[in-house]
Amino acid sequence: MGLGKSFSRWILYKCLGWKVNITEEHPDKYIICLAPHTSNWDFLLGQLFAQAQGMKVGFLMKKEWFFWPLGPIFRLLGGIPVWRTKHTSMTDNLAETAMREKVFHLSITPEGTRSLNTEWKKGFYYIALKAQLPILLYGVDYEKRIICCTKTIIPNGDIESQMREIKLYFKDFKGKHPEKFSIGEI
């Protein structure tokens, strides 16, 4: 399912005026750390971008969104439901899947919510560390209408130092609702 690469490029770049600055290689397996995430529009923008670039990237979404008829559509687009109330080993399961598959692309928003959250989730880091995947940092700036990926993090286990580096990368990006984004204390 999809809008088609040409049509998505036309909407995103010509009609909506977005630009991209992507300097990082995209290997067969990677995690995308995407921020800021402050609006439902981020999902639509992300889907348009993925279609325009010809990318197929999985994403995590709270299970409440997987009702009929949206559930099958989200799954087709790469959606993976998350049960926030259950204590599952989702990071371990995703890391094992990544190790097993020849191609694995997963986008995760570290805030874990569209609301203000200074305590970022670290699951994306642990998945990448366990599966030995690079983390591509994707910033979305609504003010400048640009999507950037100009840094890759190779997890080394020093989570405090690397989370600081990741958060600093995103410090100047303006989400759709900038007041709902914070890199927290670093």
N, CA, C and O of each residue as an XYZ file, in Angstrom:
744
protein
N       0.849     -1.186      0.000
C       0.000      0.000      0.000
C       0.885      1.237      0.000
O       1.941      1.246      0.633
N       0.484      2.224     -0.669
C       1.243      3.452     -0.657
C       0.761      4.406     -1.722
O       0.041      4.030     -2.646
N       1.164      5.621     -1.575
C       0.767      6.651     -2.528
C       1.607      6.627     -3.793
O       1.228      7.231     -4.796
N       2.715      5.956     -3.764
C       3.622      5.980     -4.896
C       4.701      7.021     -4.668
O       4.454      8.097     -4.123
N       5.890      6.675     -5.093
C       7.056      7.521     -4.863
C       6.903      8.903     -5.505
O       7.114      9.920     -4.844
N       6.540      8.941     -6.775
C       6.444     10.223     -7.479
C       5.373     11.128     -6.873
O       5.601     12.320     -6.669
N       4.213     10.556     -6.589
C       3.108     11.341     -6.030
C       3.473     11.860     -4.636
O       3.184     13.011     -4.306
N       4.108     11.010     -3.818
C       4.516     11.418     -2.470
C       5.565     12.513     -2.526
O       5.527     13.453     -1.732
N       6.505     12.399     -3.461
C       7.527     13.441     -3.628
C       6.869     14.764     -4.021
O       7.230     15.825     -3.512
N       5.911     14.685     -4.920
C       5.214     15.881     -5.380
C       4.487     16.559     -4.212
O       4.577     17.775     -4.047
N       3.769     15.773     -3.405
C       3.038     16.345     -2.261
C       4.015     16.941     -1.243
O       3.881     18.098     -0.844
N       4.997     16.134     -0.831
C       5.901     16.545      0.247
C       6.809     17.711     -0.159
O       6.929     18.688      0.580
N       7.433     17.612     -1.306
C       8.432     18.601     -1.687
C       7.864     19.786     -2.463
O       8.264     20.926     -2.228
N       6.951     19.532     -3.372
C       6.391     20.624     -4.202
C       5.230     21.328     -3.507
O       5.242     22.550     -3.357
N       4.230     20.562     -3.084
C       3.029     21.171     -2.487
C       3.272     21.698     -1.072
O       2.870     22.813     -0.738
N       3.940     20.875     -0.235
C       4.133     21.252      1.168
C       5.445     21.995      1.420
O       5.623     22.582      2.487
N       6.358     21.977      0.460
C       7.587     22.758      0.571
C       8.657     22.205      1.490
O       9.521     22.958      1.938
N       8.628     20.904      1.790
C       9.652     20.311      2.648
C      10.919     20.040      1.849
O      10.885     19.865      0.631
N      12.050     20.010      2.577
C      13.350     19.683      2.011
C      13.952     18.554      2.852
O      13.481     18.253      3.949
N      14.990     17.948      2.315
C      15.706     16.935      3.078
C      17.192     17.232      3.057
O      17.715     17.811      2.105
N      17.864     16.824      4.127
C      19.317     16.857      4.214
C      19.724     15.520      4.825
O      19.750     15.359      6.045
N      20.035     14.581      3.965
C      20.398     13.231      4.415
C      21.813     12.948      3.941
O      22.075     12.849      2.742
N      22.722     12.820      4.902
C      24.123     12.569      4.572
C      24.576     11.178      4.995
O      25.666     10.741      4.627
N      23.747     10.481      5.765
C      24.158      9.199      6.341
C      23.769      8.017      5.456
O      22.724      8.020      4.805
N      24.638      7.012      5.451
C      24.345      5.772      4.738
C      23.224      5.030      5.460
O      23.091      5.097      6.682
N      22.433      4.331      4.675
C      21.338      3.521      5.211
C      21.632      2.059      4.863
O      21.299      1.600      3.770
N      22.261      1.327      5.798
C      22.593     -0.074      5.510
C      21.337     -0.953      5.511
O      20.221     -0.449      5.629
N      21.524     -2.234      5.381
C      20.386     -3.168      5.358
C      19.643     -3.222      6.692
O      18.455     -3.541      6.733
N      20.339     -2.911      7.774
C      19.722     -2.951      9.103
C      20.071     -1.677      9.862
O      21.230     -1.264      9.907
N      19.049     -1.059     10.461
C      19.279      0.134     11.271
C      18.047      0.467     12.097
O      16.944     -0.018     11.848
N      18.284      1.325     13.101
C      17.228      1.926     13.903
C      17.243      3.412     13.578
O      18.305      4.030     13.509
N      16.063      3.978     13.381
C      15.946      5.428     13.243
C      15.455      5.974     14.575
O      14.422      5.544     15.089
N      16.186      6.907     15.121
C      15.744      7.660     16.287
C      15.206      8.974     15.723
O      15.965      9.784     15.190
N      13.897      9.181     15.843
C      13.208     10.299     15.205
C      12.645     11.254     16.248
O      11.905     10.841     17.140
N      12.996     12.527     16.135
C      12.481     13.538     17.058
C      12.497     14.889     16.340
O      13.182     15.032     15.327
N      11.773     15.861     16.831
C      10.770     15.771     17.885
C       9.466     15.128     17.391
O       9.159     15.128     16.199
N       8.726     14.593     18.336
C       7.423     13.991     18.045
C       6.398     14.715     18.911
O       6.244     14.406     20.093
N       5.691     15.688     18.311
C       4.786     16.539     19.093
C       3.365     16.573     18.541
O       2.509     17.268     19.089
N       3.101     15.831     17.460
C       1.798     15.930     16.804
C       1.502     14.660     16.023
O       2.419     13.947     15.616
N       0.212     14.376     15.814
C      -0.165     13.267     14.934
C       0.266     13.528     13.493
O       0.413     12.589     12.711
N       0.469     14.789     13.139
C       0.938     15.121     11.796
C       2.308     14.502     11.516
O       2.661     14.275     10.359
N       3.078     14.229     12.565
C       4.400     13.621     12.389
C       4.286     12.274     11.681
O       5.131     11.926     10.855
N       3.241     11.521     12.007
C       3.039     10.222     11.375
C       2.792     10.383      9.881
O       3.401      9.692      9.065
N       1.895     11.300      9.529
C       1.591     11.525      8.110
C       2.823     12.019      7.356
O       3.102     11.573      6.243
N       3.551     12.938      7.970
C       4.774     13.445      7.364
C       5.784     12.316      7.162
O       6.418     12.210      6.112
N       5.919     11.479      8.184
C       6.845     10.347      8.107
C       6.474      9.367      7.007
O       7.344      8.861      6.298
N       5.184      9.102      6.865
C       4.735      8.189      5.814
C       4.967      8.787      4.430
O       5.398      8.086      3.514
N       4.684     10.066      4.278
C       4.953     10.738      2.996
C       6.445     10.684      2.668
O       6.835     10.393      1.537
N       7.271     10.970      3.677
C       8.719     10.947      3.484
C       9.191      9.553      3.085
O       9.949      9.404      2.126
N       8.748      8.533      3.815
C       9.163      7.157      3.514
C       8.770      6.774      2.091
O       9.566      6.191      1.355
N       7.537      7.105      1.710
C       7.081      6.813      0.345
C       7.922      7.570     -0.674
O       8.340      7.001     -1.682
N       8.173      8.856     -0.414
C       8.936      9.691     -1.343
C      10.358      9.171     -1.524
O      10.924      9.266     -2.614
N      10.937      8.622     -0.455
C      12.306      8.114     -0.512
C      12.364      6.648     -0.931
O      13.447      6.107     -1.152
N      11.205      6.008     -1.040
C      11.179      4.587     -1.378
C      11.634      3.704     -0.238
O      12.211      2.639     -0.461
N      11.374      4.147      1.006
C      11.794      3.414      2.197
C      10.628      2.632      2.785
O       9.488      3.092      2.746
N      10.906      1.462      3.326
C       9.928      0.690      4.094
C      10.493      0.588      5.506
O      11.476     -0.115      5.745
N       9.861      1.297      6.437
C      10.368      1.376      7.805
C       9.246      1.032      8.776
O       8.157      1.601      8.704
N       9.516      0.104      9.682
C       8.558     -0.221     10.726
C       8.520      0.886     11.764
O       9.437      1.702     11.860
N       7.441      0.902     12.540
C       7.301      1.905     13.598
C       6.468      1.334     14.730
O       5.636      0.450     14.525
N       6.704      1.852     15.929
C       5.954      1.453     17.107
C       4.812      2.434     17.321
O       4.961      3.637     17.108
N       3.664      1.900     17.748
C       2.497      2.747     17.984
C       1.655      2.092     19.084
O       1.526      0.869     19.129
N       1.090      2.909     19.961
C       0.312      2.318     21.051
C      -0.847      1.500     20.499
O      -1.477      1.864     19.506
N      -1.108      0.392     21.170
C      -2.065     -0.604     20.673
C      -3.461     -0.047     20.496
O      -4.242     -0.599     19.720
N      -3.800      1.021     21.187
C      -5.143      1.603     21.076
C      -5.465      2.073     19.651
O      -6.637      2.194     19.293
N      -4.449      2.335     18.847
C      -4.665      2.787     17.470
C      -4.961      1.637     16.518
O      -5.343      1.867     15.370
N      -4.792      0.409     16.978
C      -4.953     -0.750     16.099
C      -6.370     -1.318     16.150
O      -6.555     -2.526     16.298
N      -7.366     -0.445     16.027
C      -8.760     -0.881     15.961
C      -9.200     -0.902     14.496
O      -8.547     -0.314     13.634
N     -10.302     -1.580     14.228
C     -10.818     -1.649     12.858
C     -11.355     -0.293     12.449
O     -12.058      0.307     13.261
N     -11.101      0.233     11.298
C     -10.340     -0.330     10.182
C      -8.876      0.113     10.155
O      -8.140     -0.270      9.246
N      -8.440      0.914     11.137
C      -7.071      1.440     11.110
C      -5.998      0.385     11.369
O      -4.911      0.450     10.796
N      -6.302     -0.590     12.236
C      -5.310     -1.607     12.598
C      -4.660     -2.282     11.403
O      -3.434     -2.294     11.297
N      -5.465     -2.849     10.491
C      -4.855     -3.496      9.321
C      -4.046     -2.526      8.452
O      -3.029     -2.911      7.877
N      -4.492     -1.280      8.358
C      -3.761     -0.284      7.567
C      -2.412      0.013      8.220
O      -1.382      0.038      7.545
N      -2.422      0.242      9.551
C      -1.160      0.522     10.250
C      -0.190     -0.652     10.134
O       1.008     -0.450      9.937
N      -0.703     -1.879     10.257
C       0.167     -3.056     10.132
C       0.775     -3.126      8.726
O       1.956     -3.436      8.569
N      -0.030     -2.841      7.723
C       0.441     -2.858      6.336
C       1.545     -1.821      6.114
O       2.470     -2.044      5.334
N       1.436     -0.697      6.803
C       2.437      0.359      6.689
C       3.702      0.076      7.502
O       4.692      0.797      7.381
N       3.670     -0.979      8.336
C       4.832     -1.334      9.148
C       4.622     -1.141     10.637
O       5.570     -1.233     11.418
N       3.379     -0.872     11.040
C       3.081     -0.617     12.447
C       3.208     -1.844     13.329
O       2.812     -2.946     12.951
N       3.765     -1.633     14.506
C       3.918     -2.669     15.522
C       3.225     -2.161     16.780
O       3.661     -1.166     17.361
N       2.135     -2.836     17.219
C       1.420     -2.349     18.401
C       2.237     -2.519     19.686
O       2.929     -3.519     19.876
N       2.136     -1.519     20.555
C       2.839     -1.530     21.839
C       1.801     -1.527     22.960
O       0.934     -0.654     23.014
N       1.900     -2.514     23.853
C       1.055     -2.570     25.043
C       1.837     -1.923     26.166
O       2.769     -2.521     26.704
N       1.465     -0.712     26.522
C       2.215      0.024     27.546
C       1.980     -0.522     28.944
O       2.830     -0.369     29.821
N       0.826     -1.162     29.161
C       0.515     -1.654     30.498
C       1.153     -3.003     30.782
O       1.319     -3.370     31.945
N       1.513     -3.750     29.746
C       2.134     -5.060     29.937
C       3.641     -4.900     29.990
O       4.226     -4.094     29.268
N       4.249     -5.678     30.853
C       5.712     -5.676     30.918
C       6.204     -6.827     30.049
O       6.383     -7.954     30.512
N       6.415     -6.507     28.779
C       6.896     -7.515     27.837
C       8.353     -7.217     27.519
O       8.865     -6.140     27.825
N       8.991     -8.164     26.917
C      10.393     -7.955     26.532
C      10.445     -7.502     25.074
O      11.113     -8.118     24.243
N       9.738     -6.427     24.780
C       9.651     -5.944     23.411
C      11.027     -5.600     22.849
O      11.315     -5.925     21.698
N      11.877     -4.953     23.632
C      13.202     -4.603     23.121
C      13.997     -5.865     22.777
O      14.657     -5.915     21.740
N      13.938     -6.875     23.634
C      14.639     -8.130     23.343
C      14.063     -8.805     22.104
O      14.809     -9.290     21.254
N      12.727     -8.837     21.999
C      12.090     -9.459     20.839
C      12.462     -8.744     19.546
O      12.753     -9.390     18.539
N      12.454     -7.409     19.569
C      12.806     -6.641     18.370
C      14.283     -6.831     18.018
O      14.630     -6.924     16.840
N      15.148     -6.889     19.022
C      16.576     -7.107     18.767
C      16.797     -8.491     18.153
O      17.591     -8.643     17.225
N      16.097     -9.490     18.673
C      16.230    -10.847     18.122
C      15.711    -10.902     16.689
O      16.306    -11.558     15.835
N      14.609    -10.218     16.428
C      14.088    -10.151     15.062
C      15.109     -9.486     14.149
O      15.360     -9.963     13.042
N      15.691     -8.398     14.607
C      16.701     -7.684     13.811
C      17.894     -8.576     13.493
O      18.418     -8.543     12.379
N      18.320     -9.367     14.462
C      19.464    -10.252     14.235
C      19.126    -11.360     13.240
O      19.981    -11.797     12.470
N      17.899    -11.798     13.262
C      17.452    -12.908     12.422
C      17.196    -12.481     10.967
O      17.463    -13.251     10.045
N      16.685    -11.272     10.759
C      16.287    -10.805      9.427
C      17.479    -10.281      8.624
O      18.472     -9.825      9.190
N      17.362    -10.355      7.302
C      18.403     -9.799      6.427
C      18.263     -8.285      6.301
O      19.251     -7.570      6.132
N      17.023     -7.808      6.387
C      16.731     -6.377      6.297
C      15.876     -6.010      7.511
O      14.887     -6.681      7.808
N      16.266     -4.941      8.207
C      15.514     -4.510      9.390
C      15.634     -3.001      9.508
O      16.723     -2.471      9.726
N      14.504     -2.309      9.362
C      14.451     -0.851      9.492
C      13.330     -0.523     10.458
O      12.175     -0.866     10.207
N      13.653      0.133     11.550
C      12.657      0.467     12.566
C      12.860      1.908     13.022
O      13.967      2.307     13.382
N      11.778      2.680     13.003
C      11.810      4.071     13.459
C      11.134      4.169     14.820
O      10.030      3.660     15.017
N      11.806      4.828     15.753
C      11.287      4.972     17.113
C      11.439      6.424     17.550
O      12.482      7.041     17.337
N      10.390      6.962     18.162
C      10.462      8.299     18.747
C      10.864      8.145     20.215
O      10.131      7.532     20.991
N      12.006      8.686     20.601
C      12.507      8.453     21.959
C      11.644      9.059     23.055
O      11.700      8.613     24.202
N      10.841     10.075     22.719
C       9.973     10.647     23.754
C       8.869      9.674     24.133
O       8.378      9.704     25.261
N       8.473      8.814     23.208
C       7.449      7.814     23.476
C       6.048      8.385     23.566
O       5.113      7.649     23.881
N       5.871      9.662     23.302
C       4.573     10.323     23.409
C       4.642     11.635     22.645
O       5.722     12.149     22.356
N       3.462     12.170     22.322
C       3.422     13.489     21.688
C       3.411     14.599     22.735
O       3.568     15.771     22.392
N       3.232     14.252     23.977
C       3.214     15.230     25.072
C       4.642     15.527     25.517
O       5.569     14.787     25.186
N       4.813     16.598     26.259
C       6.121     16.953     26.788
C       6.648     15.826     27.672
O       5.963     15.380     28.593
N       7.852     15.373     27.394
C       8.467     14.307     28.172
C       9.977     14.539     28.199
O      10.652     14.397     27.180
N      10.493     14.890     29.355
C      11.932     15.140     29.477
C      12.718     13.849     29.711
O      13.941     13.835     29.578
N      12.024     12.776     30.055
C      12.668     11.481     30.302
C      12.480     10.590     29.081
O      11.475      9.888     28.966
N      13.432     10.619     28.186
C      13.333      9.851     26.951
C      13.456      8.358     27.212
O      14.192      7.926     28.099
N      12.732      7.589     26.436
C      12.818      6.130     26.490
C      14.146      5.716     25.849
O      14.652      6.379     24.943
N      14.689      4.615     26.339
C      15.989      4.162     25.840
C      15.908      2.837     25.088
O      16.936      2.273     24.715
N      14.694      2.338     24.865
C      14.520      1.053     24.191
C      15.195      0.997     22.834
O      15.792     -0.018     22.476
N      15.103      2.086     22.075
C      15.732      2.108     20.749
C      17.228      1.849     20.851
O      17.812      1.165     20.009
N      17.847      2.409     21.904
C      19.285      2.239     22.106
C      19.611      0.779     22.432
O      20.557      0.208     21.891
N      18.804      0.179     23.334
C      19.060     -1.198     23.742
C      18.834     -2.185     22.596
O      19.557     -3.174     22.480
N      17.837     -1.923     21.754
C      17.622     -2.772     20.575
C      18.854     -2.706     19.683
O      19.381     -3.734     19.258
N      19.307     -1.485     19.402
C      20.471     -1.294     18.527
C      21.731     -1.911     19.126
O      22.519     -2.528     18.408
N      21.926     -1.752     20.429
C      23.103     -2.304     21.095
C      23.116     -3.831     21.006
O      24.118     -4.438     20.627
N      21.988     -4.433     21.361
C      21.914     -5.897     21.374
C      22.063     -6.476     19.972
O      22.739     -7.488     19.789
N      21.437     -5.841     18.982
C      21.474     -6.359     17.607
C      22.653     -5.811     16.800
O      22.820     -6.148     15.628
N      23.471     -4.963     17.435
C      24.638     -4.351     16.799
C      24.238     -3.584     15.535
O      24.791     -3.790     14.455
N      23.255     -2.691     15.711
C      22.750     -1.873     14.609
C      23.159     -0.417     14.797
O      23.270      0.055     15.929
N      23.382      0.295     13.702
C      23.594      1.737     13.820
C      22.271      2.441     14.114
O      21.201      1.957     13.745
N      22.360      3.573     14.773
C      21.194      4.410     15.047
C      21.324      5.660     14.178
O      22.247      6.456     14.351
N      20.393      5.818     13.249
C      20.370      6.990     12.387
C      19.522      8.057     13.070
O      18.371      7.799     13.423
N      20.071      9.238     13.257
C      19.333     10.311     13.912
C      18.604     11.136     12.861
O      19.221     11.764     12.000
N      17.281     11.121     12.952
C      16.425     11.872     12.031
C      15.727     12.981     12.799
O      14.951     12.716     13.717
N      16.004     14.222     12.421
C      15.356     15.374     13.018
C      14.358     15.976     12.050
O      14.623     16.086     10.853
N      13.202     16.367     12.583
C      12.149     16.995     11.788
C      11.973     18.417     12.299
O      11.697     18.624     13.481
N      12.129     19.391     11.421
C      12.003     20.787     11.811
C      10.872     21.445     11.020
O      11.009     21.729      9.830
N       9.757     21.679     11.705
C       8.585     22.282     11.058
C       8.824     23.743     10.708
O       8.293     24.240      9.715
N       9.618     24.432     11.516
C       9.887     25.851     11.255
C      10.661     26.030      9.937
O      10.334     26.902      9.132
N      11.686     25.197      9.730
C      12.499     25.286      8.518
C      11.988     24.369      7.410
O      12.480     24.415      6.283
N      10.998     23.536      7.733
C      10.435     22.557      6.790
C      11.538     21.674      6.205
O      11.698     21.556      4.990
N      12.291     21.057      7.125
C      13.388     20.182      6.689
C      13.434     18.922      7.535
O      13.168     18.941      8.737
N      13.780     17.829      6.872
C      13.992     16.540      7.529
C      15.469     16.229      7.361
O      15.972     16.151      6.241
N      16.169     16.050      8.492
C      17.625     15.858      8.454
C      18.036     14.524      9.052
O      17.472     14.066     10.046
N      19.022     13.917      8.430
C      19.714     12.764      8.997
C      21.188     12.966      8.682
O      21.681     12.567      7.627
N      21.875     13.597      9.627
C      23.279     13.945      9.402
C      24.212     13.341     10.453
O      25.368     13.743     10.578
N      23.690     12.372     11.205
C      24.533     11.749     12.233
C      24.076     10.316     12.465
O      22.881     10.017     12.478
N      25.054      9.441     12.646
C      24.811      8.041     12.992
C      25.539      7.751     14.297
O      26.682      8.164     14.490
N      24.875      7.050     15.171
C      25.474      6.617     16.435
C      25.664      5.105     16.366
O      24.737      4.369     16.027
N      26.860      4.655     16.688
C      27.127      3.224     16.814
C      27.147      2.931     18.313
O      28.080      3.336     19.007
N      26.124      2.226     18.824
C      26.052      1.990     20.273
C      27.274      1.237     20.791
O      27.697      0.232     20.219
N      27.835      1.754     21.897
C      29.022      1.131     22.484
C      28.796      0.710     23.935
O      29.713      0.219     24.593
N      27.573      0.903     24.430
C      27.266      0.513     25.805
C      27.358      1.655     26.798
O      26.839      1.538     27.908
N      28.001      2.756     26.435
C      28.087      3.930     27.309
C      26.822      4.770     27.087
O      26.854      5.815     26.437
N      25.723      4.284     27.640
C      24.416      4.867     27.343
C      24.305      6.312     27.796
O      23.704      7.122     27.092
N      24.859      6.659     28.933
C      24.739      8.038     29.417
C      25.386      9.022     28.452
O      24.785     10.031     28.083
N      26.607      8.721     28.049
C      27.330      9.597     27.133
C      26.657      9.643     25.763
O      26.526     10.714     25.171
N      26.235      8.492     25.264
C      25.639      8.465     23.935
C      24.233      9.054     23.918
O      23.848      9.666     22.921
N      23.458      8.893     24.981
C      22.136      9.533     25.044
C      22.302     11.053     25.087
O      21.506     11.784     24.498
N      23.317     11.518     25.773
C      23.600     12.961     25.795
C      23.905     13.454     24.377
O      23.390     14.486     23.945
N      24.743     12.707     23.663
C      25.093     13.055     22.286
C      23.843     13.054     21.387
O      23.675     13.942     20.552
N      22.988     12.071     21.562
C      21.749     11.974     20.778
C      20.843     13.164     21.075
O      20.345     13.814     20.156
N      20.631     13.447     22.354
C      19.759     14.564     22.728
C      20.295     15.897     22.190
O      19.524     16.731     21.713
N      21.597     16.093     22.267
C      22.176     17.341     21.762
C      21.965     17.496     20.261
O      21.823     18.616     19.770
N      21.943     16.397     19.533
C      21.693     16.463     18.097
C      20.328     17.103     17.824
O      20.178     17.868     16.872
N      19.349     16.791     18.651
C      17.972     17.234     18.418
C      17.632     18.588     19.048
O      16.519     19.080     18.863
N      18.548     19.191     19.775
C      18.215     20.368     20.578
C      17.651     21.551     19.789
O      16.853     22.317     20.331
N      18.043     21.718     18.534
C      17.593     22.883     17.771
C      16.431     22.609     16.818
O      15.976     23.523     16.130
N      15.948     21.379     16.767
C      14.824     21.066     15.887
C      13.519     21.548     16.516
O      13.308     21.404     17.720
N      12.650     22.120     15.689
C      11.366     22.639     16.153
C      10.239     21.727     15.672
O       9.998     21.611     14.471
N       9.558     21.089     16.606
C       8.424     20.241     16.273
C       7.217     21.075     15.874
O       7.249     22.303     15.955
N       6.171     20.418     15.450
C       4.933     21.117     15.087
C       4.450     21.949     16.272
O       3.974     23.070     16.094
N       4.571     21.404     17.475
C       4.232     22.107     18.716
C       5.504     22.166     19.571
O       5.711     21.305     20.426
N       6.361     23.176     19.346
C       7.667     23.227     20.022
C       7.586     23.169     21.548
O       8.502     22.668     22.200
N       6.507     23.674     22.110
C       6.363     23.663     23.574
C       6.219     22.249     24.141
O       6.324     22.057     25.353
N       5.984     21.274     23.288
C       5.828     19.884     23.729
C       7.113     19.074     23.564
O       7.095     17.851     23.703
N       8.233     19.749     23.268
C       9.488     19.023     23.052
C      10.579     19.530     23.976
O      10.775     20.736     24.128
N      11.283     18.597     24.589
C      12.411     18.928     25.440
C      13.421     17.796     25.388
O      13.050     16.623     25.352
N      14.687     18.148     25.384
C      15.716     17.116     25.480
C      16.023     16.791     26.942
O      16.853     15.930     27.237
N      15.343     17.491     27.851
C      15.536     17.238     29.276
C      16.888     17.708     29.753
O      17.574     18.470     29.073
N      17.262     17.249     30.921
C      18.560     17.619     31.484
C      19.624     16.749     30.855
O      19.465     15.535     30.721
N      20.730     17.403     30.467
C      21.825     16.627     29.866
C      23.133     16.912     30.557
O      24.163     16.349     30.186
